[in-house]
Amino acid sequence: MDGFEGFMRTATGHAPHPYQARLAAEGLPELLSAPTGAGKSAAAVLAWLYRRLIAAPESTPRRLVYVLPQHSLPDQLHDRIGQWLARLGRADEVGLHPITDGAWRRRPERTAILVGTHDLLLSRALMRGYGDATALAPVSYALLHTDTQWVVDEADLLGPALPTTVALQRLRDEVGTPSPTGTMWMSSDASLPSVRRITRLDIDPAHYIEGLADALAAAHVPGTQTIAVLNTVERARALYAALRETGRDVLLVHPRFRAVDRRRLLSELDDTGHDRIVVTAQALEAGIDVSSRTLLTELAPLSSIVQRAGRCNRYGEHPAGGDLLWCEPSTGADPDTARWLLAPDRPPVRPATPDRPALRLPDLLELFDTAEPDTDVSRWICDRADLTVSVAWRDGEPSEDEPGPGRDELCQVPLADLEQRDHAWVRDRSDGHWRRVAAGDLQPGATVLLQAEHGGYLPDEGWAPESRTPVTPLALPPSTLTFACTRWVSLDQHLMETEQEARLLLDALPGLPAEQQEAVARAARYHDLGKCHEVFQEMLRAGGGDFPEGLLAKSRAPYNTGRHRRAHFRHELVSALILPDGQPLINYLVAAHHGKVRITVRPAAGEETPFLMGVRDGDRTPPIELSTGERFPAQSLRTDIFTTGPWTERAKALRDDLGPFRLAYLETLVRVADWRSSARHDGPVLP
């Protein structure tokens, strides 16, 4: 491809700018500032990709994490990167995932690009992922902090998250990671691109929306696109409705749409050349490549104004220049605004930087323990007004076993909008069943089901809390096929296959110290010893079928019901108890391989002594003999090592000695090996 120039031309159809070529030659720096519209996204992604695949694969992290501000719409950037990969012929070689797609966790050795907003990514980097299962949090955490290049786009728009990204990189450097991980912060400089005329609009606050609609109608040039950027979704919806009443072609774009509708709207936005007005609220400030002849913006912080201005005559396609109109919102402007940029005759006012809680090492170590999944990390991520939950709609009251919503169903909704709403359901953490929302259930990132007949959503307007129009649910019908284990698998076979997968994985990833590699391999060999317990063996055989003799690890569909006679039973806790003392790292990795038995281990809700996670103190396990020749005698289990004994202190010592990023990474390798060995026997079966 004639070096990076050919690489860039193939991907985008354009030659690289000099600064883009420099990144490909030298690597990504810590800081990158360039004019808006100068191709920063392509510079970051394609320079990293060129180095990872061609120029410097051994010294380039295998994952790129692309961070957009919370109110952005990452779909367009995701699709654009997909087009680049397809043109380069690398789509099968490089994984491309929205951060909400958990499939990326199953192939940690693969070169991959993850795209998401800062609230979703940073909550996962703090092991409290919004919308992520608590049990999977250590895996997301480990891979985001290992062998990864972070790219923080429009860093000035991140609010309290910006110092958090800085603190996380500092902590990675301080405590160490299994493989190098770095961060590049990108921002746009304050020069206004291609804008020739800046005009202030004086709108009557008493008739603000009507005045905006009239001003836009007067400023709009027929045959061109006009964009209006407001500071709140509520005002954007009101302006959209006012313009619709005039019969104009209007498109409303903001973050509070279901994913399927958001993609539809972005597809319409990509269809350029329309005579129309696009109304939006912050969503076009980063990650979106769109232009307009005329752009109206409410007064906003400098970083936002620079981004919005970059959508006016973005490509210089209007030789006579574009028009940038601005006004103060009816509620008054925040003091941290760019009035001085839009009205140069006024001296700039530099607001005081608000105090933000700093993320420190003790915080990071405390968050490593997931026994308290509701620990609030929002103070390091976003302001209170920006906290959201994920909402989906279903017909009627959900049954206890209602399937969870898919990504296309989910709509990001302000947390405050749901706090007083009836007819809302969440999953109970103890049994996984849906139940009505109770006090304390509405936490940032929670997933909530609403009854469709009570409204709350309009396909062209998104989240509409005042609407009582019934919502069309998007839940998929039950599949005629599902994937499950298609054969009976003995315990010994599963343990040996998991060890094989662990060693293959270790060979494919950057080298860990030999003793850590051996600990991962042996933990994989022992991880499911606890399945020998009679409660688990009974569960495997309870569905009937032609099961073989001996200890089993998996039962053949459709006989694998997954229902234990003891609530909350955790076989991995038994595995850790079977192993002898003296190998704390192996014992920990064995216990942690489902993400539920980690640092602090407590009884499940409603459990009483002598039970701990379904295991009774004094339970006996049968003798086990592995094909390696190892023997584990029958024994009586003592759960007090977890409740009153040294387990937690030993686990904390491992965390502190190895560092949280390394320990989580070792956990992840065992878990991925387990997933892969199980997948050897999975296939499509009738439900």
C-alpha positions in Angstrom: 0.0 0.0 0.0 3.0 2.3 -0.2 3.2 2.9 3.5 0.8 4.9 5.5 -0.2 7.1 2.6 -1.5 4.1 0.7 -3.1 2.7 3.9 -4.9 6.0 4.5 -6.0 6.4 0.8 -7.4 2.8 0.8 -9.4 3.4 4.0 -10.7 6.9 3.4 -10.0 7.8 -0.2 -7.8 10.7 0.9 -4.1 11.2 1.5 -3.1 11.8 5.1 -2.5 15.2 6.5 1.1 15.6 7.7 0.1 15.4 11.3 -1.7 12.1 10.7 1.4 10.7 8.9 3.5 11.7 11.9 1.3 9.8 14.3 1.6 6.7 12.1 5.4 7.1 12.1 5.9 8.0 15.8 2.9 6.6 17.6 0.0 8.3 19.4 1.1 11.1 21.8 -0.5 12.0 25.1 -2.1 15.2 23.7 -3.4 16.0 20.3 -5.1 19.3 19.3 -6.3 20.0 15.8 -9.0 22.1 14.2 -12.4 20.6 14.2 -13.0 18.7 10.9 -9.3 18.0 10.5 -9.7 14.3 10.7 -8.8 13.6 14.4 -10.8 10.4 14.4 -9.1 9.0 11.3 -5.8 10.1 12.7 -6.2 8.2 16.0 -7.8 5.1 14.6 -5.8 4.6 11.4 -2.5 5.6 12.8 -2.9 3.1 15.6 -4.2 0.4 13.2 -1.3 0.9 10.8 1.2 0.5 13.6 -0.6 -2.4 15.2 -1.0 -4.4 11.9 2.1 -3.3 9.9 4.7 -0.9 11.3 5.1 -1.8 15.0 2.8 -4.6 16.0 4.9 -5.7 19.0 5.0 -2.3 20.6 1.4 -1.2 19.8 -1.4 -2.2 22.2 -3.8 -4.7 20.7 -7.0 -2.9 21.8 -8.0 0.7 20.9 -10.7 2.2 23.2 -12.3 5.2 21.6 -14.1 7.4 24.1 -16.7 9.9 23.1 -18.5 12.4 25.5 -21.6 11.0 27.2 -24.1 12.9 25.1 -22.6 11.8 21.8 -23.9 9.2 19.4 -21.2 6.7 18.8 -23.1 4.8 16.0 -21.8 6.9 13.1 -18.2 6.6 14.2 -18.5 2.9 14.7 -20.0 2.5 11.2 -17.3 4.7 9.7 -14.5 2.6 11.3 -16.3 -0.5 10.0 -16.1 1.0 6.5 -12.4 1.7 6.8 -11.7 -1.9 8.0 -13.8 -3.3 5.1 -11.9 -1.2 2.5 -8.6 -2.3 4.0 -9.7 -6.0 3.8 -9.2 -6.3 7.6 -12.7 -6.6 8.9 -12.2 -10.3 9.7 -8.9 -9.7 11.3 -9.8 -6.8 13.6 -12.7 -6.9 16.0 -15.0 -3.8 16.0 -17.5 -3.6 18.9 -19.7 -1.1 20.7 -18.7 -1.3 24.3 -22.1 -2.7 25.2 -21.4 -5.8 23.0 -19.8 -8.2 25.5 -18.4 -10.4 22.7 -15.1 -8.6 22.7 -14.3 -10.0 26.1 -14.2 -13.6 24.8 -11.2 -13.0 22.5 -8.6 -11.0 24.5 -5.8 -12.0 22.2 -7.5 -10.3 19.1 -6.7 -6.9 17.8 -9.9 -5.0 18.5 -11.5 -1.5 18.5 -14.1 -0.6 21.1 -16.3 2.5 20.8 -18.4 4.0 23.5 -19.4 7.0 25.5 -17.4 8.0 28.5 -20.0 7.1 31.1 -20.1 3.5 29.8 -16.4 3.1 29.4 -15.2 4.8 32.6 -17.8 3.0 34.8 -16.3 -0.3 33.4 -12.8 1.0 34.1 -13.9 1.5 37.7 -15.4 -2.1 37.9 -19.0 -0.7 38.2 -20.0 -0.8 34.5 -23.3 0.9 33.7 -25.5 -1.8 32.1 -22.8 -4.4 32.7 -23.4 -7.5 34.8 -21.6 -7.4 38.1 -20.2 -10.8 37.6 -18.5 -9.7 34.4 -17.2 -6.5 35.7 -13.7 -7.9 36.5 -13.3 -9.0 32.9 -14.2 -5.6 31.4 -11.9 -4.0 34.0 -9.0 -6.2 33.3 -9.0 -5.8 29.5 -9.6 -2.1 29.5 -6.5 -1.7 31.7 -4.2 -4.1 29.8 -2.6 -3.9 26.4 -5.0 -1.0 25.5 -4.6 2.4 23.8 -7.3 4.8 25.1 -8.3 7.7 22.8 -10.3 10.4 24.6 -12.1 12.5 22.0 -13.0 16.1 22.7 -11.6 15.7 26.2 -12.9 19.2 27.2 -16.5 18.0 27.0 -16.0 15.2 29.6 -16.6 17.3 32.7 -15.7 15.4 35.9 -14.6 12.4 33.8 -11.6 14.2 32.3 -9.6 14.2 35.6 -10.7 10.6 36.1 -9.1 9.6 32.8 -5.9 11.3 33.9 -6.0 9.7 37.3 -6.5 6.2 35.8 -3.5 6.6 33.5 -1.4 7.8 36.4 -2.6 4.8 38.5 -1.8 2.4 35.7 1.7 3.8 35.5 2.0 3.7 39.3 0.9 0.2 40.1 1.7 -1.5 36.8 -0.3 -3.4 34.2 0.4 -6.8 32.6 1.0 -5.1 29.2 1.6 -1.3 28.5 -1.6 0.8 28.3 -1.6 4.5 27.3 -4.0 7.4 26.8 -4.2 10.1 24.1 -6.4 13.1 24.9 -7.8 14.9 21.8 -9.3 18.4 21.6 -10.2 20.9 19.0 -8.5 24.3 18.9 -10.6 27.4 19.2 -10.3 28.7 15.7 -13.7 28.9 14.0 -13.4 27.0 10.7 -14.9 28.3 7.5 -17.4 30.5 9.3 -17.7 34.0 7.8 -20.6 35.6 9.6 -21.5 35.5 13.3 -24.8 36.9 14.3 -26.5 37.3 17.7 -30.2 36.7 17.9 -32.3 38.5 20.5 -35.1 36.1 21.4 -37.9 37.2 23.7 -37.6 34.9 26.8 -41.3 34.9 27.3 -41.8 33.4 23.8 -38.5 31.6 23.4 -39.4 28.5 21.4 -41.7 30.4 19.1 -39.0 33.1 18.6 -36.4 30.4 17.8 -38.7 28.8 15.3 -39.4 32.1 13.5 -35.7 33.0 13.5 -34.7 29.7 12.0 -37.4 29.9 9.4 -36.1 33.3 8.4 -32.4 32.3 8.4 -32.8 29.0 6.6 -31.6 29.1 3.0 -33.8 27.0 0.7 -32.1 23.9 -0.7 -29.5 23.7 2.1 -29.3 22.2 5.6 -29.7 24.2 8.8 -28.7 22.8 12.2 -30.0 24.1 15.5 -28.1 23.0 18.6 -29.8 23.5 22.0 -28.4 22.8 25.4 -31.2 20.5 26.6 -33.2 17.7 25.1 -36.4 19.2 26.4 -36.0 22.5 24.5 -34.9 20.6 21.4 -38.1 18.5 21.5 -40.1 21.7 21.9 -38.4 23.4 19.0 -38.8 20.3 16.8 -42.6 20.3 17.6 -42.9 24.0 16.8 -41.1 23.6 13.4 -43.2 20.6 12.5 -46.3 22.6 13.0 -45.1 24.9 10.2 -44.9 22.0 7.8 -41.1 22.1 7.4 -38.9 19.0 6.9 -37.3 18.6 10.4 -35.1 15.9 11.9 -34.7 15.6 15.6 -31.4 13.9 16.9 -30.5 13.4 20.5 -29.2 10.6 22.8 -32.5 9.6 24.3 -33.7 7.3 21.5 -33.8 3.5 21.4 -30.8 2.2 19.5 -32.9 1.0 16.5 -34.5 4.5 16.1 -31.2 6.2 16.7 -29.6 4.3 13.8 -32.5 5.2 11.6 -32.1 8.9 12.4 -28.4 8.8 11.8 -29.0 7.1 8.5 -31.3 10.0 7.5 -28.6 12.5 8.8 -26.0 10.8 6.5 -28.3 11.4 3.5 -27.0 14.8 2.7 -28.4 17.4 0.3 -31.7 17.8 2.0 -33.6 21.1 2.3 -34.3 20.7 6.0 -33.6 21.7 9.6 -31.9 19.4 12.0 -32.6 20.0 15.7 -30.3 18.5 18.2 -29.1 18.7 21.8 -25.3 18.2 22.1 -25.4 14.9 20.2 -23.5 16.3 17.2 -20.6 17.8 19.2 -18.3 14.8 18.8 -18.0 11.7 16.7 -20.5 12.9 14.0 -19.4 14.1 10.6 -22.1 16.5 9.4 -22.2 20.0 7.9 -24.8 22.8 7.4 -25.1 26.1 5.6 -26.6 27.8 8.6 -26.1 26.8 12.3 -27.8 28.2 15.3 -26.5 27.5 18.8 -27.4 28.4 22.3 -24.7 30.0 24.3 -22.6 27.2 25.8 -19.1 26.4 27.1 -16.2 27.2 24.8 -15.4 23.6 24.0 -19.0 23.0 22.9 -19.2 26.1 20.8 -16.0 25.2 19.0 -17.5 21.8 18.2 -20.8 23.2 17.1 -19.2 25.8 14.9 -17.3 23.0 13.2 -20.6 21.8 11.8 -21.2 25.0 9.9 -19.8 25.0 6.4 -17.6 22.2 7.7 -16.0 21.3 4.3 -16.1 24.8 2.9 -18.8 23.6 0.5 -20.4 27.0 0.6 -17.8 29.4 -1.0 -19.6 32.5 0.2 -19.4 31.2 3.8 -21.9 30.0 6.3 -23.9 31.7 9.0 -23.4 31.0 12.7 -26.3 32.3 14.7 -26.3 32.4 18.5 -28.6 33.3 21.3 -28.8 33.1 25.1 -31.2 30.4 26.3 -34.4 31.5 28.0 -33.1 30.1 31.3 -30.0 32.3 31.1 -26.5 31.2 30.2 -24.1 29.3 32.4 -21.2 31.5 33.4 -18.8 29.0 31.8 -19.7 30.1 28.2 -18.0 31.3 25.1 -19.8 34.6 24.9 -16.4 36.3 24.4 -15.6 34.1 21.4 -19.0 34.9 19.7 -18.9 38.6 20.7 -15.2 39.6 20.6 -15.9 43.1 21.8 -16.8 41.7 25.2 -13.9 40.7 27.5 -13.7 37.0 28.3 -14.9 35.8 31.7 -12.8 32.9 33.0 -15.0 30.9 35.5 -13.5 29.2 38.4 -12.8 25.5 37.9 -15.3 23.5 40.0 -13.9 21.2 42.7 -14.0 17.6 41.6 -13.4 14.6 43.7 -10.1 13.1 42.7 -9.7 9.3 42.1 -6.9 8.0 44.3 -5.3 4.6 44.8 -7.3 3.8 47.9 -10.5 4.4 45.9 -9.3 2.1 43.2 -8.4 -0.7 45.6 -11.8 -0.4 47.4 -13.6 -0.6 44.1 -11.8 -3.8 43.2 -14.1 -5.6 45.7 -17.4 -6.2 43.9 -19.3 -7.4 47.0 -21.0 -4.0 47.1 -22.1 -3.7 43.4 -24.1 -0.5 44.1 -21.1 1.6 45.1 -21.7 4.9 43.4 -18.9 5.9 41.0 -20.8 8.6 39.3 -18.9 11.4 41.1 -15.9 10.5 39.0 -17.9 10.2 35.8 -20.6 12.8 35.4 -22.7 15.4 37.1 -25.9 14.5 38.9 -28.1 15.8 36.1 -26.4 13.5 33.6 -27.0 10.2 35.4 -29.1 7.8 33.3 -30.7 4.4 33.4 -31.5 2.1 30.4 -35.2 1.6 29.7 -37.1 -0.8 27.6 -40.8 -1.3 27.1 -42.9 -4.5 27.3 -46.6 -5.4 27.0 -48.2 -5.8 30.4 -46.5 -6.7 33.6 -43.3 -8.7 33.0 -43.2 -12.3 34.2 -40.6 -13.3 36.7 -38.6 -15.0 33.9 -39.1 -12.3 31.3 -36.1 -12.2 28.9 -33.8 -9.3 29.4 -33.9 -6.5 26.8 -31.6 -6.5 23.8 -29.5 -3.5 22.8 -32.0 -2.3 20.2 -34.7 -2.0 22.8 -32.8 0.2 25.3 -33.2 4.0 25.6 -31.0 6.1 27.9 -33.3 8.0 30.3 -32.4 10.6 32.9 -32.4 9.0 36.3 -34.4 11.8 37.8 -37.2 11.2 35.2 -37.9 7.7 36.6 -37.6 8.3 40.3 -41.4 9.1 40.6 -42.6 6.8 37.8 -44.9 3.9 38.5 -45.1 0.6 36.5 -41.4 0.1 36.5 -39.5 -3.2 37.0 -35.9 -4.2 37.7 -34.2 -7.6 38.1 -33.8 -8.8 41.7 -30.1 -9.5 42.3 -30.7 -12.5 44.5 -32.8 -14.6 42.2 -32.7 -12.8 38.9 -36.5 -12.3 38.7 -38.2 -9.1 37.6 -39.9 -7.2 40.4 -41.4 -3.7 40.9 -38.8 -0.9 41.5 -38.2 -0.3 45.2 -36.3 2.3 47.0 -32.6 2.2 46.1 -33.1 0.2 42.9 -32.6 3.1 40.6 -28.9 3.4 40.3 -26.9 4.9 37.4 -26.7 2.3 34.6 -29.6 0.2 35.9 -31.9 -1.6 33.4 -35.6 -0.9 33.9 -38.7 -2.3 32.1 -41.7 -0.1 31.7 -45.2 -1.1 30.6 -45.8 -0.1 27.0 -49.4 0.9 27.5 -48.4 3.7 29.8 -46.3 5.5 27.1 -43.1 7.5 27.6 -41.6 7.2 24.2 -42.3 8.5 20.6 -40.3 7.1 17.7 -39.6 10.5 16.2 -39.0 12.3 19.5 -37.4 9.6 21.7 -37.9 9.7 25.5 -41.1 11.6 26.1 -42.1 11.3 29.8 -45.3 13.2 29.4 -46.6 11.1 26.5 -49.3 8.5 27.2 -49.3 7.1 23.6 -48.7 3.3 23.9 -45.2 2.3 23.0 -44.5 -0.4 20.4 -42.3 -3.0 22.2 -39.3 -4.3 20.4 -38.7 -7.5 22.2 -37.7 -10.3 19.8 -40.0 -13.4 19.7 -38.5 -16.5 21.4 -36.0 -18.2 19.1 -36.8 -21.7 17.8 -33.2 -22.6 18.5 -30.9 -21.9 21.3 -27.2 -22.8 22.0 -26.5 -25.2 24.8 -24.3 -28.2 25.7 -25.0 -31.0 23.2 -23.3 -33.9 25.2 -22.6 -35.2 28.7 -19.1 -34.0 29.7 -17.2 -35.6 32.6 -15.7 -33.4 35.2 -12.2 -34.6 34.4 -12.6 -33.9 30.7 -13.8 -30.4 31.3 -11.0 -29.6 33.7 -8.3 -30.9 31.2 -9.9 -29.1 28.3 -10.0 -25.8 30.3 -6.3 -26.2 31.1 -5.6 -26.7 27.4 -7.5 -23.6 26.5 -5.7 -21.6 29.2 -2.2 -22.7 27.9 -3.3 -21.8 24.3 -4.4 -18.4 25.5 -1.2 -17.8 27.4 0.8 -18.7 24.3 -1.2 -16.1 22.3 -0.8 -13.2 24.7 2.2 -11.1 25.8 4.3 -13.1 28.3 3.4 -13.1 32.0 6.0 -14.2 34.5 6.4 -18.0 34.4 4.9 -18.4 37.9 1.8 -16.4 37.0 1.3 -18.4 33.8 1.5 -21.7 35.8 -1.0 -20.3 38.3 -3.5 -19.5 35.6 -3.0 -23.0 34.0 -3.4 -24.8 37.3 -6.4 -22.7 38.3 -8.0 -23.7 35.0 -7.3 -27.3 35.8 -8.9 -27.1 39.2 -11.6 -24.4 38.7 -14.6 -26.7 38.7 -13.6 -29.3 41.3 -16.5 -28.1 43.4 -18.9 -29.6 40.9 -18.3 -32.9 42.6 -20.7 -31.7 45.4 -23.9 -33.7 45.6 -26.0 -30.6 45.1 -24.4 -29.9 41.7 -24.4 -33.6 40.6 -28.1 -33.9 41.4 -28.8 -30.8 39.4 -27.0 -32.2 36.3 -29.1 -35.4 36.5 -32.4 -33.9 37.6 -33.6 -33.4 34.1 -33.3 -37.1 33.3 -31.6 -38.5 30.2 -29.1 -41.2 29.5 -26.4 -39.7 31.8 -23.2 -41.7 32.3 -21.7 -42.8 35.6 -19.0 -40.8 37.4 -18.6 -37.1 38.2 -20.0 -34.8 35.5 -19.3 -31.2 34.7 -22.0 -30.6 32.1 -25.3 -32.3 31.2 -26.7 -32.6 27.7 -29.5 -30.5 26.5 -32.4 -30.6 27.1 -31.7 -32.2 30.4 -29.6 -29.4 31.9 -32.3 -27.5 33.9 -29.8 -25.4 35.9 -31.9 -25.6 39.0 -30.3 -26.5 42.3 -32.2 -27.8 45.3 -30.3 -25.2 47.4 -30.7 -21.5 46.6 -27.6 -19.5 45.8 -25.4 -22.6 45.5 -21.9 -21.6 44.2 -19.8 -24.6 43.1 -16.7 -22.4 42.8 -16.7 -21.7 46.5 -16.6 -25.5 47.0 -13.7 -25.7 44.5 -11.6 -23.2 46.6 -12.4 -25.2 49.8 -11.3 -28.5 48.3 -7.9 -27.1 47.4 -5.2 -27.3 50.1 -3.8 -24.1 51.6 -0.4 -22.8 50.5 -1.3 -21.7 47.0 -3.3 -18.5 47.6 -3.1 -17.2 44.0 -4.4 -20.5 42.6 -7.1 -20.7 45.2 -8.2 -17.1 44.5 -8.4 -17.6 40.7 -10.4 -20.8 41.2 -12.9 -19.1 43.5 -13.2 -16.0 41.3 -13.8 -17.7 37.9 -17.5 -16.7 37.9 -17.0 -13.2 39.4 -19.1 -13.9 42.4 -16.6 -15.2 45.0 -13.8 -12.7 45.1 -12.5 -10.4 47.9 -15.3 -10.2 50.5 -17.6 -13.3 50.6 -21.0 -12.9 52.4 -24.1 -15.0 52.7 -26.7 -14.4 50.0 -29.8 -12.5 50.9 -31.9 -14.4 53.4 -29.2 -17.0 54.1 -28.5 -18.0 57.7 -25.8 -20.0 59.4 -24.6 -22.6 58.7 -25.1 -21.8 55.0 -22.8 -19.6 52.8 -23.8 -19.2 49.2 -25.7 -22.4 49.3 -22.8 -24.4 50.9 -23.4 -25.7 54.4 -20.6 -25.8 56.8 -19.7 -29.4 57.3 -20.9 -30.6 53.8 -18.8 -33.5 52.6 -17.4 -33.9 49.1 -16.5 -37.3 47.5 -12.9 -38.2 46.5 -11.8 -36.9 43.1 -9.1 -38.4 40.9 -7.9 -36.5 37.8 -6.3 -38.0 34.7 -3.1 -36.2 35.7 -2.9 -38.6 38.6 -3.8 -36.0 41.2 -6.1 -37.1 44.0 -8.3 -35.0 46.3 -9.6 -37.0 49.2 -13.1 -36.9 50.5 -13.4 -34.1 53.0 -15.7 -32.1 55.3 -15.9 -28.4 54.2 -15.1 -25.6 56.5 -16.7 -22.3 55.3 -15.4 -20.2 58.2 -12.3 -19.5 56.1 -14.6 -17.1 54.2 -16.7 -15.7 57.1 -14.3 -15.4 60.0 -11.0 -16.7 58.6 -8.2 -15.3 56.5 -9.8 -15.4 53.0 -10.4 -11.6 52.6 -7.0 -10.7 54.0 -5.2 -13.1 51.7 -7.2 -11.8 48.7 -6.4 -8.2 49.5 -2.7 -9.1 49.9 -2.8 -10.6 46.4 -4.5 -7.5 45.1 -1.9 -5.2 46.7 1.1 -7.4 45.8 0.2 -8.0 42.2 -1.7 -4.8 41.7 -5.4 -4.7 40.9 -4.9 -4.6 37.1 -2.7 -7.7 37.1 -4.9 -9.7 39.4 -8.1 -9.0 37.4 -6.2 -10.0 34.3 -5.2 -13.3 35.7 -8.9 -13.9 36.7 -9.9 -13.0 33.2 -7.6 -15.6 31.6 -9.1 -18.4 33.7 -12.6 -17.3 32.9 -12.0 -17.0 29.1 -10.4 -20.5 29.2 -13.5 -21.8 30.9 -15.8 -20.1 28.4 -13.9 -21.6 25.5 -13.7 -25.1 26.9 -17.4 -25.0 27.4 -18.0 -23.8 23.9 -16.3 -26.9 22.5 -19.5 -28.8 23.3 -22.1 -26.1 22.6 -24.4 -26.2 19.6 -27.9 -25.3 18.4 -30.7 -27.2 20.2 -34.4 -27.0 20.5 -35.4 -25.0 23.6 
